[in-house]
Amino acid sequence: MGARTTIEERFCKCPYATAQTLISGKWAVLILLYLEEGPTRFNELLRKMPKMTHATLSVQLKSLEEYGLIKRIQYEAIPPRVEYSLTEIGQKFHPVVAAMEAWGNEYIAHMQGEKEP
């Protein structure tokens, strides 16, 4: 693949470009992390990420659903109830989240070590 090809052109051809595209949203990784806990309602997710707006969460969820990482289940009730959960392929993202956590902790420790005299 040439250096001039775009991420869009490499999507579903190159594993790195594909992964980058799937989790490119600012909140995508956290949403996937929180959905590991099980089916979660929209407002529950919003409460777990207080700096995220309603509109941003909606866009991120639609994107993750479009990519097949999460599923949206709407229950016919009054008021309507919607839950989000991981799909089978979304559940397979867990080792990536665990590796990011381990690396993030190492990086934090590294940066704290550099700042100390």
Phi, psi and omega in degrees: 000127183289160181293340184270355179287146182271166176303317181300322180288334182267349182303131182066017173237318181251126183297326181289315178295322179296310180299317180298318179295315184296326183247024184288338179294143183307326186252001187304313183296317179295321178299313179298322178297311181294328179286347174297336181287348180123180181306135186223139179279158183307307184294331175296316177298317180299321178294327181287342181231074189297342180272357179268141178274162178303314182296318180296315179299318179300314180296315181297317179296318179298320179295312180295326177291318179299323179283351178084014180273333178228162175234149180249126179241121179254124179264135179282095179215169176237117356290159180302141181240131180234134176236149177242142177212166179283144172277178179300316179289328176295324178294332180286357176282347184308312180300329178292315179298317179297319179294322178295321178296314180298314180294319178301317178296320177296319180294317177301313179298319178299313182292324178291326178292323179290330184279341180280145181293000000 
